[in-house]
Amino acid sequence: MARIRAFGRKGWLPAFRDATLFKTAYAFGTRRNETRILDAADFGLNPHGTEYGEFGLCRVRFGKAKKGSPPKRRTVLTVWDWAPDILDEWFTEVRPLFGGEGNPAAWPSEHGLRIGCQRLNSRFITYRQAVGLDEGLDFHSFRRSYVTHLISRPAGTEVPPRFMSCGVLPAVDKQICSLERWLIGHLADIPDPDHAQVGRFPLSVDTLDTGSVKIRRSGVPVGDLQVLG
């Protein structure tokens, strides 16, 4: 994006939008459509995290729903210090250059209200190929990375609030069960009674932090944690 702008080429505004959109998806662990359909008004102040200013939380209005149910709403709190800065720059300096006064969309399109899903997919693939990333990476990889990095983050935020923020809890659902199966397979050959206990009993949110610590000690790459479906 910086190179496009430095050479005076057209397209730096959409490139800046895409970069901020991708960073936002990682910063809040949002899915593709959840991110795409965000409005500027969906970001707001967190009274318990005033250091993040006007970008202390993100209200997800169209979360993944169960079959036959309406979209789920949730509020995701800001946890990365860099997130407010990139959002403030976007909404203050760059987004107004798109024009479209009165457009509520956080990510306006060059030719419409907001960027579409197919356009977002094609843009992601273009960038992935341009920088030589693995073809297995997709938009959902931002969400997987968000949760993996929260798990491996130093203590300070308890596990339940972390997973509540991305819509995984409450209840030990299919994502937690998938992690349980993953743990049993990877810890089966480790001669440690504590590891065996983690594998023998159903994994709950209370043992998730302990399990992730043991995984790191065992040498299994933390990046292999595929918590989300």
C-alpha positions as CSV (number, residue, x, y, z in Angstrom):
1,M,0.0,0.0,0.0
2,A,2.9,2.4,0.9
3,R,4.6,1.7,-2.5
4,I,1.3,2.3,-4.4
5,R,0.9,5.7,-2.7
6,A,4.5,6.7,-3.0
7,F,4.5,6.2,-6.8
8,G,1.3,8.1,-7.2
9,R,-0.6,5.1,-8.5
10,K,-4.4,4.8,-8.4
11,G,-5.8,2.3,-5.9
12,W,-4.0,3.3,-2.8
13,L,-7.3,4.1,-1.0
14,P,-8.8,0.7,-1.6
15,A,-5.4,-0.9,-0.6
16,F,-5.4,1.2,2.6
17,R,-9.0,0.1,3.3
18,D,-8.1,-3.5,2.8
19,A,-5.1,-3.4,5.0
20,T,-7.1,-1.8,7.9
21,L,-10.0,-4.2,7.3
22,F,-7.6,-7.2,7.6
23,K,-5.9,-5.8,10.7
24,T,-9.4,-5.3,12.3
25,A,-10.4,-8.9,11.6
26,Y,-7.3,-10.0,13.4
27,A,-7.6,-7.5,16.2
28,F,-11.1,-8.5,17.1
29,G,-11.2,-12.1,15.8
30,T,-14.2,-11.4,13.5
31,R,-15.3,-13.6,10.6
32,R,-15.4,-12.4,7.0
33,N,-19.0,-11.2,6.9
34,E,-18.9,-9.9,10.4
35,T,-16.0,-7.7,9.5
36,R,-17.4,-6.7,6.1
37,I,-20.7,-5.5,7.5
38,L,-19.3,-3.4,10.3
39,D,-20.4,0.2,10.5
40,A,-18.3,3.1,11.9
41,A,-20.7,3.4,14.8
42,D,-20.0,-0.2,15.8
43,F,-16.7,0.9,17.5
44,G,-17.0,2.6,20.8
45,L,-15.7,3.5,24.3
46,N,-15.0,0.8,26.9
47,P,-15.4,2.4,30.3
48,H,-13.1,-0.2,31.8
49,G,-10.4,0.4,29.1
50,T,-10.3,4.1,28.6
51,E,-6.7,4.0,27.4
52,Y,-8.1,2.7,24.1
53,G,-10.2,5.9,23.5
54,E,-13.1,5.7,21.1
55,F,-12.0,2.2,19.9
56,G,-12.2,0.2,23.1
57,L,-14.7,-2.2,21.8
58,C,-16.3,-3.5,18.6
59,R,-20.0,-4.4,18.4
60,V,-20.5,-7.4,16.1
61,R,-24.2,-7.2,14.9
62,F,-24.2,-10.1,12.5
63,G,-22.4,-12.9,14.2
64,K,-22.6,-16.5,13.1
65,A,-26.1,-17.9,13.9
66,K,-27.4,-21.4,14.4
67,K,-29.6,-22.9,11.7
68,G,-33.0,-21.2,11.8
69,S,-31.9,-18.5,14.3
70,P,-31.2,-14.8,13.7
71,P,-27.6,-13.5,13.7
72,K,-25.9,-13.4,17.1
73,R,-24.8,-10.1,18.6
74,R,-21.7,-9.8,20.7
75,T,-19.3,-7.1,21.9
76,V,-15.5,-7.7,21.5
77,L,-13.2,-5.7,23.8
78,T,-10.0,-4.3,22.4
79,V,-6.9,-6.2,23.7
80,W,-4.1,-5.1,21.4
81,D,-2.5,-1.7,22.0
82,W,-2.0,-1.0,18.3
83,A,-5.6,-1.5,17.2
84,P,-6.9,2.0,18.3
85,D,-4.2,3.7,16.4
86,I,-4.9,2.0,13.0
87,L,-8.6,2.6,13.4
88,D,-8.2,6.2,14.4
89,E,-6.0,6.9,11.3
90,W,-8.5,5.1,9.0
91,F,-11.7,6.9,10.3
92,T,-10.1,10.3,10.8
93,E,-7.7,10.7,7.8
94,V,-8.4,8.1,5.1
95,R,-12.1,7.0,5.1
96,P,-13.4,10.5,4.4
97,L,-11.4,10.5,1.2
98,F,-13.8,7.9,-0.2
99,G,-16.6,10.5,-0.2
100,G,-20.1,9.1,0.2
101,E,-21.2,11.5,3.0
102,G,-23.7,9.7,5.2
103,N,-22.5,6.2,4.3
104,P,-22.5,4.3,7.7
105,A,-20.2,1.5,6.4
106,A,-16.8,1.1,8.0
107,W,-15.4,-0.2,4.7
108,P,-16.9,1.6,1.8
109,S,-16.6,0.3,-1.7
110,E,-15.3,2.3,-4.6
111,H,-18.6,2.0,-6.3
112,G,-21.2,1.3,-3.6
113,L,-22.2,1.3,0.1
114,R,-19.7,-1.3,1.3
115,I,-17.2,-3.9,-0.1
116,G,-18.8,-7.2,-1.0
117,C,-17.9,-10.8,0.1
118,Q,-16.7,-11.9,-3.4
119,R,-14.6,-8.7,-3.8
120,L,-13.1,-9.2,-0.4
121,N,-12.2,-12.8,-1.3
122,S,-10.5,-11.8,-4.5
123,R,-8.6,-9.0,-2.8
124,F,-7.3,-11.3,-0.1
125,I,-6.2,-13.9,-2.7
126,T,-4.4,-11.2,-4.7
127,Y,-2.4,-10.0,-1.6
128,R,-1.7,-13.5,-0.5
129,Q,-0.2,-14.4,-3.9
130,A,1.7,-11.1,-4.1
131,V,3.6,-11.8,-0.9
132,G,4.0,-15.5,-1.5
133,L,1.9,-16.8,1.4
134,D,0.6,-20.4,1.6
135,E,-2.5,-21.1,-0.4
136,G,-4.1,-22.7,2.6
137,L,-4.5,-19.4,4.3
138,D,-7.9,-17.7,4.0
139,F,-9.8,-14.9,5.7
140,H,-10.7,-17.1,8.6
141,S,-7.0,-17.4,9.4
142,F,-7.2,-14.0,11.0
143,R,-9.7,-15.4,13.5
144,R,-7.7,-18.5,14.2
145,S,-4.6,-16.4,14.8
146,Y,-6.5,-14.1,17.1
147,V,-7.6,-17.0,19.4
148,T,-4.2,-18.8,19.3
149,H,-2.4,-15.6,20.3
150,L,-4.9,-14.9,23.1
151,I,-4.2,-18.4,24.5
152,S,-0.4,-17.9,24.3
153,R,-0.6,-14.4,25.8
154,P,0.9,-13.9,29.2
155,A,-1.5,-14.1,32.1
156,G,-3.7,-11.1,32.9
157,T,-6.9,-11.9,31.1
158,E,-8.7,-15.1,32.1
159,V,-9.7,-17.6,29.5
160,P,-13.5,-17.4,29.7
161,P,-13.6,-13.6,28.9
162,R,-11.2,-14.2,26.0
163,F,-13.5,-16.8,24.4
164,M,-16.6,-15.0,25.3
165,S,-15.3,-12.1,23.2
166,C,-15.1,-14.2,20.0
167,G,-18.4,-16.0,20.5
168,V,-17.1,-19.4,21.5
169,L,-18.5,-19.6,25.0
170,P,-20.7,-20.1,27.0
171,A,-20.9,-24.0,27.0
172,V,-18.2,-26.5,26.1
173,D,-19.2,-26.5,22.4
174,K,-17.9,-28.2,19.3
175,Q,-14.8,-26.0,19.2
176,I,-13.7,-27.0,22.7
177,C,-14.5,-30.6,22.0
178,S,-12.3,-30.4,18.9
179,L,-9.4,-29.1,21.0
180,E,-10.0,-31.9,23.5
181,R,-9.6,-34.5,20.7
182,W,-6.5,-32.7,19.4
183,L,-5.0,-32.7,22.9
184,I,-5.5,-36.4,23.4
185,G,-3.8,-37.3,20.2
186,H,-0.8,-35.0,20.8
187,L,-0.3,-35.8,24.5
188,A,-0.9,-39.6,24.4
189,D,2.8,-40.5,24.2
190,I,4.1,-38.0,26.8
191,P,5.1,-39.8,30.0
192,D,3.7,-37.3,32.4
193,P,0.7,-38.1,34.7
194,D,-0.5,-34.5,34.5
195,H,-0.7,-34.7,30.7
196,A,-2.6,-38.0,31.0
197,Q,-5.1,-36.4,33.3
198,V,-5.7,-33.6,30.8
199,G,-6.3,-36.1,28.0
200,R,-8.5,-38.4,30.1
201,F,-11.1,-35.9,31.3
202,P,-13.2,-33.6,29.1
203,L,-11.5,-30.3,28.6
204,S,-13.2,-27.3,30.1
205,V,-12.5,-23.6,30.0
206,D,-10.9,-23.9,33.4
207,T,-8.2,-26.3,32.2
208,L,-7.7,-24.6,28.8
209,D,-4.8,-22.3,30.0
210,T,-3.1,-25.3,31.8
211,G,-3.5,-27.4,28.7
212,S,-1.9,-24.7,26.5
213,V,1.1,-24.4,28.9
214,K,1.7,-28.1,28.8
215,I,1.5,-28.1,25.0
216,R,4.2,-25.6,24.8
217,R,6.4,-27.5,27.3
218,S,5.9,-30.7,25.2
219,G,7.3,-29.0,22.1
220,V,4.1,-29.2,20.1
221,P,3.8,-25.9,18.0
222,V,1.2,-23.6,19.5
223,G,0.3,-22.5,16.0
224,D,-1.3,-25.9,15.5
225,L,-4.2,-25.0,17.9
226,Q,-7.3,-24.9,15.6
227,V,-9.9,-23.8,18.2
228,L,-12.5,-22.3,15.9
229,G,-14.7,-23.8,13.4
